[in-house]
Amino acid sequence: MDHLCDVYNAAPEKREALLTLARSARQRGWWDAYADTIHTDYASYIELEAEASSLRCYNALMINGLLQTDEYAHEIIRVGLMQFAPLSEVDRRVEIRKTRQGRLLAQDLGPLRVWSIIDEAALSRTIGSPDIMARQCEHLLELSENPNVVLQVLPFAAGAHPATTGAFVHMEFPERHMPDVVYLDGLTSALYIEDDAQVHTYSLAFNQLAMTALGADESLDMISGLAKQHRRRHIGADEH
């Protein structure tokens, strides 16, 4: 890489960035240990997430993976992603998701900043049981106490909005030479958007969502209220 930098007469700051990138490219990530469990698209996403400095994400039908409890993640993975897989494989995927969540508190690279706009539908839909949903909502309230986690709720009353086509994640990176990436997750595949104009469109859409969604305090009030609703439903189910 040094030789190539000489050939192309790279500026000192560009040379250092490229050398750092080359060194990190030779390092194995923790996700390599799960190569037999996760597909290439997911591994690529985990690698990008590990390098990112911040995520801005909109989730319409489920909580973002970084913010999920183990039991919520287990239900999402078991039913939605690996319906016909043995439970041992589901458990391994939950373990992967839990390891990913370590970035929220990581000190070596600095905690990952996450700004998550969650549709009210994702908070209201019962995943697993009302008890699981109550604990998931309570978990979100706990995470919101961290300065690097911002939560907003997009209520049903907001009506039509710029992301009616589905969820997305806008990833930003600390290195200047790494452009922002938008990630779209599908049922059987994933799409990475790197074109500047398209990424900018998603950035504008997120900004509009943020303005349409409830403010941070109002969002936490709604999450708290939904946690209580789920808890009452759980108690009522036990009584019957």
C-alpha positions in Angstrom: 0.0 0.0 0.0 2.9 2.3 0.7 4.2 1.8 -2.8 0.8 2.5 -4.3 0.6 5.7 -2.3 3.9 6.7 -3.7 2.8 5.9 -7.3 -0.4 8.0 -6.9 1.3 10.7 -4.9 -1.2 10.5 -2.1 -1.4 13.4 0.3 -0.1 12.6 3.9 -3.6 12.5 5.5 -4.9 10.3 2.6 -1.9 8.0 2.9 -2.5 7.5 6.6 -6.2 6.8 6.1 -5.5 4.2 3.4 -2.8 2.5 5.4 -5.2 2.3 8.4 -7.9 0.8 6.2 -5.4 -1.7 4.7 -4.3 -2.8 8.2 -7.9 -3.2 9.4 -8.9 -5.1 6.3 -6.4 -7.9 7.3 -8.0 -8.3 10.8 -10.6 -10.9 11.4 -13.8 -9.6 13.0 -15.7 -11.4 15.8 -18.4 -12.2 13.3 -16.1 -14.5 11.3 -16.6 -17.1 14.1 -20.2 -17.3 13.0 -19.5 -17.8 9.3 -21.5 -21.0 9.2 -24.6 -19.3 10.7 -24.9 -16.0 8.9 -25.1 -15.2 5.2 -22.8 -12.9 3.4 -25.2 -9.9 3.3 -25.6 -10.0 7.1 -21.9 -10.4 7.7 -21.3 -7.3 5.5 -23.8 -5.3 7.5 -22.2 -6.3 10.8 -18.8 -5.3 9.5 -20.1 -1.9 8.4 -22.0 -1.4 11.7 -18.8 -2.2 13.6 -16.9 0.6 11.7 -19.8 3.1 11.8 -19.8 6.1 14.2 -23.5 6.7 14.1 -26.7 5.1 12.8 -29.9 6.9 11.9 -32.6 4.3 11.5 -36.4 4.1 10.9 -38.1 0.9 11.8 -41.7 0.3 10.8 -42.7 -3.1 12.0 -40.1 -4.2 14.6 -37.5 -2.7 17.0 -34.0 -2.2 15.6 -31.8 -5.2 16.4 -29.4 -3.1 18.5 -32.3 -2.2 20.8 -33.9 -5.6 21.2 -34.1 -7.7 24.4 -32.9 -11.3 24.0 -36.4 -12.7 24.2 -37.8 -10.2 21.7 -34.9 -11.0 19.4 -35.5 -14.7 19.8 -39.1 -14.4 18.7 -38.3 -12.2 15.7 -35.5 -14.6 14.6 -37.4 -17.8 15.3 -40.6 -16.8 13.5 -39.5 -14.2 11.0 -36.1 -15.3 9.9 -35.4 -18.9 10.8 -38.9 -20.5 11.1 -37.6 -23.9 10.1 -34.2 -23.8 11.8 -33.4 -25.8 14.9 -33.5 -23.8 18.1 -29.8 -24.1 18.5 -29.3 -22.0 15.4 -31.8 -19.5 16.5 -29.9 -19.2 19.8 -26.7 -18.5 17.9 -28.3 -15.7 16.0 -29.6 -14.2 19.2 -26.0 -14.4 20.5 -24.8 -12.6 17.4 -27.4 -9.8 17.9 -26.4 -9.5 21.6 -22.7 -9.2 20.6 -23.6 -6.5 18.1 -25.3 -4.5 20.9 -21.9 -4.2 22.7 -21.1 -1.3 20.4 -23.7 0.8 22.2 -21.4 0.9 25.3 -18.0 0.2 23.6 -15.2 2.5 24.8 -12.4 1.4 22.4 -14.0 3.0 19.3 -16.3 5.2 21.3 -20.0 4.3 21.8 -22.0 4.0 18.7 -24.5 6.8 18.4 -28.0 5.5 17.5 -30.9 7.7 16.6 -33.9 5.4 16.1 -37.3 6.5 14.9 -39.7 3.7 15.8 -43.2 3.5 14.3 -46.0 3.1 16.8 -46.9 -0.2 15.0 -43.6 -1.7 16.0 -44.3 -0.9 19.7 -47.9 -2.0 19.6 -47.6 -5.3 17.8 -47.4 -8.2 20.1 -44.2 -10.1 19.5 -44.1 -13.3 21.6 -46.4 -12.2 24.4 -47.6 -9.0 26.2 -45.0 -9.7 28.9 -42.2 -9.8 26.3 -43.5 -6.5 24.8 -43.7 -4.9 28.2 -40.1 -5.8 29.0 -39.0 -4.6 25.5 -40.6 -1.2 26.0 -39.0 -1.0 29.5 -35.7 -1.9 27.9 -36.0 1.0 25.5 -36.6 3.4 28.3 -33.5 2.2 30.0 -31.4 2.5 26.8 -32.7 6.1 26.4 -30.8 7.1 29.5 -27.5 6.7 27.6 -26.4 9.9 25.9 -25.6 8.1 22.6 -29.1 6.7 22.2 -32.0 8.9 20.9 -35.5 7.5 20.5 -38.5 9.0 18.7 -41.9 7.4 18.1 -43.7 8.0 14.8 -47.4 7.8 15.9 -50.3 6.5 13.9 -51.7 10.0 13.9 -48.7 11.2 11.7 -50.4 9.6 8.7 -48.5 9.4 5.4 -44.7 10.0 5.7 -41.6 9.8 3.5 -40.7 6.2 4.5 -44.0 4.5 3.8 -42.0 2.1 1.6 -40.3 0.6 4.6 -37.4 0.6 7.1 -33.9 1.8 6.4 -30.6 2.4 8.2 -28.3 5.4 7.4 -24.8 4.7 8.5 -22.1 7.4 9.0 -18.4 6.7 9.4 -15.6 8.6 11.2 -13.2 8.3 8.3 -13.5 11.0 5.7 -12.7 8.6 2.8 -15.7 6.4 3.7 -19.0 7.6 2.3 -22.3 7.2 4.1 -24.2 4.0 3.3 -27.9 3.3 3.5 -28.9 -0.3 4.2 -32.2 -1.8 3.2 -33.1 -5.3 4.5 -35.3 -7.6 2.5 -36.7 -11.0 3.2 -34.1 -12.9 1.2 -31.5 -10.2 0.3 -30.1 -6.8 1.3 -29.4 -3.7 -0.6 -26.6 -1.2 0.1 -27.0 2.3 -1.3 -23.8 4.3 -1.8 -24.7 6.7 -4.5 -24.4 10.2 -3.1 -27.7 11.5 -4.5 -29.7 8.5 -3.3 -28.1 8.6 0.2 -28.9 12.3 0.4 -32.6 11.5 -0.4 -32.7 9.1 2.5 -31.0 11.6 4.7 -33.7 14.2 3.8 -36.4 11.5 4.4 -35.0 10.8 7.9 -35.0 14.5 8.7 -38.6 14.8 7.7 -39.5 11.8 9.8 -37.7 13.3 12.8 -39.8 16.5 12.4 -43.0 14.5 12.0 -42.3 12.1 14.9 -43.0 12.9 18.6 -40.3 14.8 20.5 -37.9 12.8 22.7 -39.8 13.4 25.9 -43.2 12.7 24.3 -41.8 9.6 22.7 -40.6 8.2 26.0 -44.0 9.0 27.6 -45.7 7.0 24.8 -43.3 4.1 25.2 -43.9 4.1 29.0 -47.7 4.1 28.4 -47.4 1.2 25.9 -45.3 -0.7 28.4 -48.1 -0.3 31.0 -50.7 -1.4 28.4 -48.7 -4.5 27.6 -48.2 -5.2 31.3 -52.0 -4.9 32.0 -52.7 -7.3 29.1 -50.2 -9.8 30.5 -51.7 -9.6 34.0 -55.2 -9.9 32.5 -54.2 -13.0 30.5 -52.8 -14.6 33.6 -56.0 -14.0 35.5 -58.0 -15.8 32.8 
